[in-house]
Amino acid sequence: MTKLSSLLLVTVLIISISTSCKRADDSSTEKRQEKSTESVQSDAGKKKNKNNSSIISKKKSSLSKSPLIRNGNLPSFADLVEVLKPSVVNISTTSVVKQRGFFQQSPNSPYGGQKDPFEDFFKKFFGGNNPQQKEFKRQGLGSGFIISQDGYVVTNNHVIERAQDIKVILEDGTEFKAEVIGKDTKTDLAVLKIEAEYDFVAVELGNSEQLRIGDWVMAIGNPFGLGYTVTSGIISAKGRSLGLGAYDDFIQTDAPLNPGNSGGPLFNLNGEVIGVNTAISARGQGIGFAIPINLASNVINQLKDSGKVVRGWLGVIIQEITPELAEGIGLDSTEGALIADVSPDSPADKAGLKSGDVVIKFNNQPIEEFADLTRFVGAAKPESDVNLTIIRNGKEKVLNVQLGELKDAKKAAVEPEDNTDNKIGLNVKEITPEMAKKYKLDRDSGIILFNVERGTKAYDAGFRTGDIITNIDKNEINSIDDYNNAIVNVIKGNLALFLVKRGQNSLYIGYRFNEDEDQNGDAE
């Protein structure tokens, strides 16, 4: 090997060793960095785990104090059931139903008003005479609960509504003939009375306002006539409206309820009645509804004391504030109740309430949903003085109102059909005296809607054929010229606020004209 070759070989070895050392140093550095990073992450993890452990420990400590956790197990309802069963009753009713004769035309007959083609055939073979209406007895079943030692019983009105004979059956099988003390169709509640020479075992009433979603509840009743049956579940929701009336405010529960449970009690874990089981959803399982006991108590006490329910009366037509109406009125929220109309000489009229006012508080209680106003007014005593906080023209104002008494012929509030806002199509006619006479309208001038077809923007917004337009964006409408001038002044893309009269009621409708729409519509 030459000297030059030896020199090159040594140089290569030196470079190779240098590179290897550098790689070793880099590897060592990386390992130290990784170790350092792992150490930092480990410390952070320990701190995080420590914090999580603290939170979990607190949660476990809180849960361990809950009455639901006993040595890791849920409590048994057995002790409560033994105490409460004597206070829960089964209700058996008998009503008389009339049955039509063979040849009496049904209003739903497929032959309409014409003669049934099979009538001659049946007359020939069954004697030719049309049998008179026959009466037969129909049995009904329900549940209830005793609220006093002297035998007052609460149930649903629909359980006993048409009954001619009512029996209350205790848990031990003892039967009593019951007398109807009073009933209220608006809340579907009824109070009965049974007599005995001894004291009955009565339930205790709780406070439904204290219920929370997720609370355990228990129902005792008589489903399908099977006798005493106990089911349990939780509070699924509160404040449910089923569209049954102005006083809807149901508790929703997944405790199984079935036909026959109606009128029975819904208990909390303290054994207090917090609801009256009333309805079930026919479209799903585990969806039952109960009247909150705080709402029921006022009705029950009045029925028990006087056999009837007296409610306060304000004398207004109210409606829900949709986002479209809130924009049209200039509100920041959809909370409150919009006054659509005020009855002449009503308490509201005398106090100065006006159409377009928004009621946001009743005696300082917030009106979160428009139906709250109906419930608050109904629960108040006639001739009582109440304060209403309203918004008028963007400013808050407090009015003092002396309530009247709601009569059966009067309505505290009428809920109009839902209002939404999408696609136009307004066809209007000017009202003439001849038209007013023909259609028995209460005014002989103005603008009336016709041919409002389902699926159009006008229909979806809430307009209906026969609605009379009385106001657009605070401009009074008495003629076709008033209508056209008001429509032309609406800026495209903006919302116009209509006030219409439908029958004896008025309501507001928010209506937006899109950029590509003809604002004149079809006016005749």
Secondary structure, DSSP 8 states (H G I E B T S, - for coil): --HHHHHHHHHHHHHHHHHHHHHHHHHHHHHHHHHHHHHHHHHHHHHHHHHHHHHHHHHHHHHHTSTT-BTTB---SHHHHHHHGGGEEEEEEEEEEEE--TT---TT-TTTTS--TTHHHHHHHTTS-----EEEEEEEEEEEEE-STT-EEEEEHHHHTT-SEEEEE-TTS-EEE-EEEEEETTTTEEEEE---SS-----EE--GGG--TT-EEEEEE-GGG---EEEEEEEEEEEE--SS-TT--EEEE-S---TT-TT-EEE-TTSEEEEEEEEE-TTSSS-EEEEEHHHHHHHHHHHHHHSS---EE--EEEE---HHHHHHHT-S-S-SEEEEEE-TTSHHHHHT--TT-EEEEETTEE--STHHHHHHHHHS-TT-EEEEEEEETTEEEEEEEE-EE--TT--S--------------EEEE--HHHHHHTT-S-SSSEEE----TTSHHHHHT--TT-EEEEETTEE--SHHHHHHHHHTS-TTSEEEEEEEETTEEEEEEEE--TTS-TT-EE-
